[in-house]
């Protein structure tokens, strides 16, 4: 899995998101989604207005929502140049979270352990 990613490394992976439209957010860790309203489906078509990381918490701002991803201690961010929706397959390593962009790129948030600790919180931006 390698060393823990620095904030600078993570920020460089987040830079291409700004200005992109979200196609989908897949939360694949069974206990990772910490909010039910709004649902991840509400993010489809939203434009990313900003993305940053502070203390291993990624924040992605869109036109109407804020998404927070807590990487905990061992979570990693992987930039996908060509991303498709994750489909469950026996024996395959799955990301805890996959963020898919309309342009075909994406991000995977992964963890080395079987116990998934990355969390996702979605909130609606105040009007």
C-alpha positions in Angstrom: 0.0 0.0 0.0 3.0 2.3 0.6 3.4 5.3 2.8 0.7 7.6 4.0 -0.1 10.2 1.3 0.8 13.8 2.2 -1.7 16.6 1.9 0.3 18.0 -1.0 0.1 14.6 -2.8 -3.6 14.4 -2.3 -4.2 18.0 -3.3 -2.4 17.4 -6.6 -4.8 14.5 -7.3 -7.8 16.7 -6.5 -6.8 19.6 -8.8 -8.3 18.1 -12.0 -11.7 17.9 -10.4 -12.4 21.6 -10.3 -14.7 22.6 -13.1 -15.7 19.0 -13.8 -19.2 17.5 -13.7 -19.9 14.6 -11.4 -21.3 11.5 -13.1 -21.8 9.4 -10.0 -20.6 8.8 -6.5 -20.4 5.1 -5.5 -20.0 4.4 -1.8 -19.0 0.7 -1.7 -18.0 0.4 1.9 -21.0 -0.9 3.8 -20.7 1.5 6.7 -19.0 4.4 4.9 -21.9 6.6 4.0 -22.8 8.7 7.1 -25.7 10.6 5.6 -28.8 9.5 3.8 -30.2 12.9 2.8 -29.1 14.0 0.3 -28.3 10.7 -1.3 -25.2 10.2 -3.5 -27.5 10.2 -6.6 -28.2 13.9 -5.9 -24.6 14.7 -6.9 -25.0 13.6 -10.6 -24.6 16.6 -12.9 -23.2 18.8 -10.1 -20.1 20.9 -11.1 -17.1 20.7 -8.7 -16.3 24.3 -7.6 -13.4 23.5 -5.2 -11.5 20.6 -3.7 -9.0 20.5 -0.9 -7.7 18.4 2.0 -7.1 19.2 5.6 -6.0 16.7 8.2 -6.7 13.7 5.9 -10.3 15.0 5.3 -11.0 15.7 1.6 -13.6 18.3 0.9 -15.3 18.6 -2.5 -17.6 21.5 -3.0 -20.1 21.5 -5.8 -22.7 24.0 -6.9 -25.3 22.7 -4.4 -23.5 20.2 -2.0 -20.4 19.6 0.1 -18.9 16.1 0.1 -16.5 15.2 2.9 -14.3 12.1 2.7 -12.4 11.1 5.9 -9.5 9.0 4.9 -8.7 8.0 8.5 -5.2 6.8 9.0 -4.6 4.5 6.0 -6.9 5.6 3.2 -5.4 6.5 -0.1 -6.6 8.5 -3.1 -5.9 7.1 -6.6 -6.6 9.2 -9.7 -8.3 7.2 -12.5 -7.6 8.4 -16.0 -10.3 6.1 -17.3 -13.1 5.3 -14.8 -16.2 3.2 -15.1 -18.8 2.4 -12.5 -17.5 -0.3 -10.2 -19.1 -3.7 -10.6 -18.8 -6.3 -7.9 -16.7 -9.4 -8.9 -15.7 -12.3 -6.8 -12.1 -11.9 -5.6 -11.6 -8.4 -7.0 -10.3 -5.6 -4.8 -12.9 -2.9 -4.5 -12.5 0.7 -3.6 -14.3 2.0 -0.5 -15.5 5.0 -2.6 -15.4 5.7 -6.4 -16.1 9.3 -7.7 -16.9 9.2 -11.4 -16.7 12.4 -13.5 -18.6 13.0 -16.8 -15.3 13.3 -18.7 -14.5 9.6 -17.9 -12.0 10.3 -15.2 -12.4 9.6 -11.5 -11.0 9.0 -8.1 -10.9 5.8 -6.0 -10.5 6.0 -2.2 -9.0 2.8 -1.0 -7.8 1.1 2.2 -5.5 -1.8 2.8 -7.5 -3.4 5.6 -10.7 -5.5 5.3 -12.3 -3.2 7.9 -13.3 -0.1 5.9 -13.0 3.1 7.9 -13.2 5.8 5.2 -16.4 7.8 5.7 -18.5 9.9 3.4 -20.7 12.8 4.4 -22.9 14.8 2.0 -24.5 18.0 3.0 -26.6 20.6 1.1 -25.0 24.0 0.7 -26.9 26.7 2.5 -28.9 28.9 0.1 
